Amino acid sequence: MSLNNAIYEVFSEEVVNSEIGSYISYGIRDKTGEYSISDITSDYTKILKIVRLLNEYKVSKIHLVDVIYDFLE
């Protein structure tokens, strides 16, 4: 799949947690930047796999959260 046709992309952010400190976490957002889900995982390989599958199957934003939860279980 061409990246030009991608719906979703990975973004990173530093998350600060009072119990465990700070860490880099990855989230997913749509290419328009209008919709995003933060702090999904700190595993870059895993988030890339999720995004590739989301783009390959053109998953609707309506189902995005459910698909992410299912994938991470």
C-alpha positions in Angstrom: 0.0 0.0 0.0 1.3 3.4 -0.9 1.8 5.8 2.0 0.1 8.5 -0.1 -3.2 6.5 0.3 -2.7 6.0 4.1 -5.5 7.1 6.3 -3.6 6.8 9.6 -0.1 7.6 10.9 2.0 7.1 14.0 2.9 9.9 16.3 5.1 10.0 19.4 4.8 11.9 22.6 6.5 12.1 26.0 4.1 11.0 28.7 4.7 11.8 32.3 3.2 9.5 34.9 3.6 10.3 38.6 4.1 6.6 39.5 6.5 5.4 36.8 8.1 8.7 35.5 8.3 9.8 31.9 8.4 7.6 28.8 7.9 7.8 25.1 4.6 6.5 23.9 3.1 6.1 20.4 -0.4 7.0 19.3 -2.4 6.9 16.0 -3.9 9.9 14.2 -5.7 10.3 10.9 -3.7 12.1 8.2 -5.9 15.2 8.6 -4.9 15.6 12.2 -8.6 15.8 13.3 -8.7 12.5 15.1 -6.1 10.9 17.3 -5.7 8.3 20.1 -2.7 8.9 22.4 -0.6 6.6 24.5 -1.5 3.3 22.9 1.9 1.6 23.4 5.5 2.3 24.0 6.4 -0.5 21.5 7.2 1.1 18.1 7.2 -2.1 16.2 3.7 -3.0 17.5 2.2 0.5 16.7 3.7 0.2 13.1 2.0 -3.1 12.6 -1.3 -1.7 13.9 -1.2 1.3 11.5 -0.2 -0.9 8.5 -3.2 -3.1 9.1 -5.6 -0.1 9.7 -4.5 1.4 6.4 -4.5 -1.9 4.5 -8.1 -2.6 5.5 -9.2 1.1 5.4 -10.7 0.9 8.9 -13.2 3.6 9.6 -12.7 6.0 12.5 -15.9 4.6 14.0 -14.2 1.3 14.5 -10.7 2.5 15.3 -10.8 2.2 19.1 -12.4 -1.3 19.0 -9.8 -2.5 16.5 -6.9 -1.1 18.6 -8.2 -2.7 21.8 -8.7 -6.1 20.1 -5.2 -5.9 18.6 -3.5 -5.2 21.9 -5.3 -8.0 23.8 
